[in-house]
Amino acid sequence: MLTAPSSAARVVKALAVIVIVMTASACGGLVSSIAGGFAEDLGSAVFNQPDPLIVEDGAPAYLLLLDSLIEGNPDSAVALAAAADLYAAYGAVFAREPERAKILTARSLEYAERAVCLEIDEGCAWPTATFDEFEAGLDEIDDDNAGLAETYGVASLAYIRAHSDDWAALARLPHIESLLLAVVDETPEADRGALYNYLGILNTLRPPALGGKPEVGRDYFERAIALTEGRDLAIKVEYARGYARLLYEQELHDQLLNEVLASEVESEGLTLTNTLAVRDAKQLLESGADYF
């Protein structure tokens, strides 16, 4: 499961864009301003929502709404990116059946590919580019399009994680790592926590024998925890799930998860993701007896 801002935060981002897209173009600057304020309030409400079921139950309606917006505006990179964000988050967080997660993350990646193709010159070639071709095209990432590139990276990572039984999908991991590192270069240090979490997940999706780099992943998880001062409990869950389980380090696994359970869940902007993290920590600890 993608967590930290890669779950609820991306849902909020997408919902906020829906509000702006639906109102700003039709009603001018005043309504755009109102929509922006509503989007900000919506984000705060969702981030601080202690009941994940409310978000889970409400999001499908917005998925359909975004689909309809894209049907009428197929060349809107804003709508495409919002849809990619929401489908990736919903597929990673709330799709309990593996096949459903595959379908939702595939839709996310499709929308992300279309969005970068519209806004980044080399973006159209990204899905089929060789590693060298892909890396050469990353020079186009700058402060203006780094957010869109991140959307593509997270959609790709969600897709690869849901399709981890597909070697062709796993073969794209080096591409996405290079992309996320390029985005890191365009992101202020204080805001890199989520990116380091993604990079930690990416480097622990495979065991070392199959090309994984768990120690690199561990370093990214540690950096993400440090940058967020431990407030984002979801990072520790990913650390335990990705690194500790991969290397069968039960002591570290249990330590991280027990730290999550002992932590304060309510935290401005993180209550929802922390609530989900506590849920997952309990499940991982319960299954740990059979895993290790």
Sequence and secondary structure as in RCSB ss.txt:
>XXXX:A:sequence
MLTAPSSAARVVKALAVIVIVMTASACGGLVSSIAGGFAEDLGSAVFNQPDPLIVEDGAPAYLLLLDSLIEGNPD
SAVALAAAADLYAAYGAVFAREPERAKILTARSLEYAERAVCLEIDEGCAWPTATFDEFEAGLDEIDDDNAGLAE
TYGVASLAYIRAHSDDWAALARLPHIESLLLAVVDETPEADRGALYNYLGILNTLRPPALGGKPEVGRDYFERAI
ALTEGRDLAIKVEYARGYARLLYEQELHDQLLNEVLASEVESEGLTLTNTLAVRDAKQLLESGADYF
>XXXX:A:secstr
   GGGTHHHHHHHHHHHHHHHHHHHHHHHHHHHHHHHHHHHHHHHHT S HHHHHHHHHHHHHHHHHHHHH TT
 HHHHHHHHHHHHHHHHHT  SHHHHHHHHHHHHHHHHHHHHHHSGGGGGGGG  HHHHHHHGGG  TTTHHHHH
HHHHHHHHHHHHTTT HHHHTTHHHHHHHHHHHHHTS GGG HHHHHHHHHHHTSS GGGT  HHHHHHHHHHHH
HHTTT  HHHHHHHIIIIITTTT HHHHHHHHHHHHHS    TTTHHHHHHHHHHHHHHHHHHHHH 
